[in-house]
Amino acid sequence: MGIRFGVGSASLVLATVISGLVCGMSAQVQTPPAEKAVESGLPLASAGGNPPAAMTSADAKAGARPAEPSSGDSSVPQRVKAPATPKGKVEDSYVVGVADSLFISVWKEPDLSGAVVVRPDGIITVPVVGDVHVAGMTTPQVQDLLTGKLKDVVAEPQVTVIVREIRSRKAYLVGKVGRPGSVPLTSPETVLQILAEAGGPLQFAKPQKMYVLRTVGNHQKRIEFNYKKVVAGSAPDLDVLVGDVIVVP
């Protein structure tokens, strides 16, 4: 037996289908804009689809990662490496003395270059040039002297003199001390520092009667040095000069 629908029934079915389609489309269209904005990383929009009035275009871009500046962009300050600090050297005012070790370098002349030691008579021996008295001269003065002597041998000689070891600057320790003898003065030192390096006064020494003999002009000066008071801080320490003799009775 066939089933027949009237006009009224067909209209009811068609209305039901259309109503289901409209509800489905409405559910898709009404997805909360806040959730989409969070998922996409974009700023929240108002109901009208525009950013809130308090948010500017710069604010809208604040969450974006800034572009890396290109090397050719002159408006961006570039990092500049600081120049390397040159290593320290003996000052030009240093006066060469007996037993000092020097290195003489003549540019492009390896046969004329090399290390020399100032002899007890204050003289060094340089190839081709021979004996040259340098004790009591500064390193620039030695350079000028050797440059003048080499002009007859080398065209436009360029001489450099470097102090390798300072051996002429000495003080002396005598008496009842751990290690008596000569003490090289490669840097400014005091009597207390030198005594500490030498092991200090011995057990039966009389440190309160110590003194320093210093040559001033043509005579020798005696400077009292009470070791116990200096160690206790009630008396000042004494700077040691070249040629000083520290006596520990």
Secondary structure, DSSP 4 states (H G I P E B T S, - for coil): ------HHHHHHHHHHHHHHHHHHHHHHHT--HHHHHHHHTPPPP-TTSSPPTT--HHHHTTTSPPPPPPTT-TTSPPP-PPPPPPPP---TTPBP-TT-EEEEEETT-GGG-EEEE--TTSEEEETTTEEEE-TT-BHHHHHHHHHHHHTTTSSS--EEEEEEE--S-EEEEEESBSS-EEEE-SS--BHHHHHHHTT-B-TT--GGG-EEEEEETTEEEEEE--HHHHHHTSS---B--TT-EEEE-
